[in-house]
Amino acid sequence: MTTLKVAVEDSPPEYEWLGGRGLTARILNREVSPTCHPLGKHNKIIFAPGLLAGSRFSASGRLSAGFKSPLTQGIKESNVGGTAGEKLGRLGVKAIILEGQPDDTKLYVIKVTKDGATILPADNLTGLVNYAVAKELKTVHGENVSLLTIGPPGERKASMATVACTDMDGMPSRHLGRGGPGAVMGCKRVKAIVIDDTGAKPIAARREAAFKALVKDYATFMDENKGANLVRAYGQMGGLTWISGRNHSLPVRNFTSGAFEEANKIGGKETIEYLTGQGSQWGIACMPGCLQCCSNIVRDKEGKYLTSALEYETAAMLGANLGIDDIYAISAMSRLDDDYGLDDIEMGATLGVTADAGMMSFGDSARAIALVNEIGQGTILGRILGEGAAVTARAFGISRVPVVKGQAVPAHDPRVENATGVTYCTSPMGADHTAGDILFRQSTPAEAVKASKQAQINVAIVDCLGLCLNAFMDRAYPMEKVTEMVNAQCGLDLSYESLQEIGKAVLKEERAFNLNAGFAPSADRLPEFFREEPSPPSDAVFDVPDSEIGSFWDF
Amino acid sequence: MTTLKVAVEDSPPEYEWLGGRGLTARILNREVSPTCHPLGKHNKIIFAPGLLAGSRFSASGRLSAGFKSPLTQGIKESNVGGTAGEKLGRLGVKAIILEGQPDDTKLYVIKVTKDGATILPADNLTGLVNYAVAKELKTVHGENVSLLTIGPPGERKASMATVACTDMDGMPSRHLGRGGPGAVMGCKRVKAIVIDDTGAKPIAARREAAFKALVKDYATFMDENKGANLVRAYGQMGGLTWISGRNHSLPVRNFTSGAFEEANKIGGKETIEYLTGQGSQWGIACMPGCLQCCSNIVRDKEGKYLTSALEYETAAMLGANLGIDDIYAISAMSRLDDDYGLDDIEMGATLGVTADAGMMSFGDSARAIALVNEIGQGTILGRILGEGAAVTARAFGISRVPVVKGQAVPAHDPRVENATGVTYCTSPMGADHTAGDILFRQSTPAEAVKASKQAQINVAIVDCLGLCLNAFMDRAYPMEKVTEMVNAQCGLDLSYESLQEIGKAVLKEERAFNLNAGFAPSADRLPEFFREEPSPPSDAVFDVPDSEIGSFWDF
């Protein structure tokens, strides 16, 4: 972006079997100084579809973005559903690397087609929110393109700024949410990437018979899987009442409780049925061919489209964690987050801290919405909040702040979910449930470390392939069959053991970046209050000793 | 402070020969978890006079404060002149340790006398600035007490909040400035410490003849020393024109130049003579018996007391670094910083970043003063700025920010002063010239590392003793004679070599805390712009390779 030039390069041979998260980590470690400023010219943001992207496997089109995070100051991989990953896969694009930055503040769009890429002026999009950007770009480039876009906070380089990705309806409702990818794209002055796969076709599997058998096997598995069917019917949000009422690991009022007395108003069967009765839809796929269909379309009481992808994390962090039980208010906040391009999880944790600072009352959804607008509009207060929970706590002198490595703890309380807590501590991403969450409390610290390790390795594999966690790992679809999918698509003969070695290598590569970015192993810690304040009603505390956490990396 | 109880304890035998910085580092490593929240109940702030405090040696009364820093998240020792250190030494107090914190937000004063210490209610002082607090407390406790106080930003736990210490006129003009000691004292809800040494006497030297000889030797040395006489006449500020015009290491307009075209209006002989002509005084001692007398009393044009201790760093950071050439405006800002309890250095760097963010123009002293008031008054904008340069840069999306480990680079540009640059990188304090600055550019990176190492070791020694850097090290008074001072006062037979081993041990103890607080060796880096942007007019860049910086700790 310094010279506003596109270079289309063949992928080096050594990258042939790398994809998604693994490829971004490799490129970052090769090309980006770990101590560079995340918003400076030396940082890069790498968009890489998974190794199976463009194939005809279900739910294989997740797109990874890798960058040094302005939120954590460490390595970051964030990934997203929607349609962009699949299109890039079909186009044979292994990665889009944004590097450098212009001297001025003009904005640009990058258009990717089968013929290459071009950089187009985009000052007309300055200050537009994501839905407006998507509308404009679809008018110019056609309804069938995929879009990666940033809102005004991304332009301003706010650390909680996301990159939105369009869903199957062309709505920018899916987000590369965590760690500030929108800020890094903003500092490169790229408002949007337009992906037009006209003329591209699905990538055929190298072994057609094996491919067909696996497609059939997976379809049968999903049809027979109880969890899959529940998620099809009620989405991820369906599980909220269980997390609250049974597992007691829901964040409530800035992590002061694990159970929300109004959980059935913001999640679970009752809420979904209420919303469906009002005209919303569940069982929506966010990417072509997905058999999990965990997404949704939420309409307001007048039947007008309000938002899509009202997720468990959204309802938990913007609802229970703020003491808010109004599902339409939560939906409105989610839409604002989508429009502005802001991370729901970081937002919920930040507003929780803001409430502790006396700047809003728990349960006051009008104030919460006003605060989201402060960030979206870039007011002075919004400049603080837009930097996330850790900076907000700094500004207001708050010492009880749910972050690890500067990133907000998501909606799985680590006191109950002790293995998820180990993941929060050890993941190079900071607190991130998608790096490996385990809902059930493990019996011993050693078991918690073991469970986190296996989950993080599997997640790393899945993230390299572009597969969706929800549609595979969360359903416990056997990793051996995932291995067969790779072999069928790519004509390889890998074992699950060898895939695990790849997963481990990815984790270690990410870890190496952080060790060189200023993070000592002693940065792998949860905030002290998780160890000291029992979470009602379970009264659990996080009790995995530092020495056990230290043992995580023994592999 | 959790139970509002004082425990007076004998110093453990193993602390007998520890003092000042060395003692605070030892206590922190023994008693404070490096990963604790700096504003939480597990942090402690330890005030410790040096080993020579209370003796009759000149300039031996500097007081150290040790704590985990809310600014850097690492270990911190900040030290200060004024009268408190000497009084604590005479009282035989090796350290005051503030620990725990009350459940409510009431404020307290701690009074220390020869009979022990008491905790007194102090809600009447809420929101008062330091000069007002000092006036109130002297009315109650007498004119001769020493005071350690915080202003409103300290009560609010702002990361650039200082602890003020009264000078020989009872003015709170000397500050434990760096790293946020005021915030830590604020989170303990201690508004002030009152030190009354009535009934206490100087600590006699164990070897009276040696003591007398050394006093005489030092007095002769200072009288004959050209630098000492210049500093007596013109203070530290006297050197500003040389730093600008000859050394080219002055920070100008957020470190975009090393020379200020109006340097003679904000420092140097001409400025001092102008101010003196207007009724200000130079050659003032900040602690009893000091022979260096580098301080001053600045009066406004009507002859009214405005501020004391208008320092080089103040004039450089609040003047040149902001493009401000009005010495009275700088003095007014310095007074505001003293009143609110804010670090001049962090302030100057923060406002420099603020200017780059378009929130003020370089040279606009009225706006700069208004911004200081925003912090003092705790406005929303002030909440950002009060967190220092790194957080301000985060909030406004600025990637060119002069900080190391979250602490602002002081008024010695590391591109020219390459050994000072090594100190900024390696000091466990973050960017700190008082950890070991070397004005002259060293010929090679290896020489720069060597010079920084020797300076940091000597500084650590001097900081353990409570001696003033300006009055000893900066004058090149031989460290062998400093060793003799220790031996005469304490009845020891140390060699300078053994003192150096103690200095090294202190540095390593501090380093160990940081390694356990999340900082990897790779955190020892200057911001990239110091390597990439030549500083006019020298056109120097910081060019000490990372590998050389890594070699610093080989001792």
Interface residues (C-beta under 8 A of the other chain):
Chain A: S33 P34 T35 C36 H37 P38 L39 G40 H42 P70 R156 K157 A158 S159 A183 G186 C187 I380 L381 R383 I384 G386 E387 V391 R394 A395 F396 G397 I398 S399 R400 V401 L515 N516 A517 G518 F519 A520 S522 A523 R525 P527 E528
Chain B: S33 P34 T35 C36 H37 P38 L39 G40 H42 P70 R156 K157 A158 S159 A183 G186 C187 I380 L381 R383 I384 G386 E387 V391 R394 A395 F396 G397 I398 S399 R400 V401 L515 N516 A517 G518 F519 A520 S522 A523 R525 P527 E528
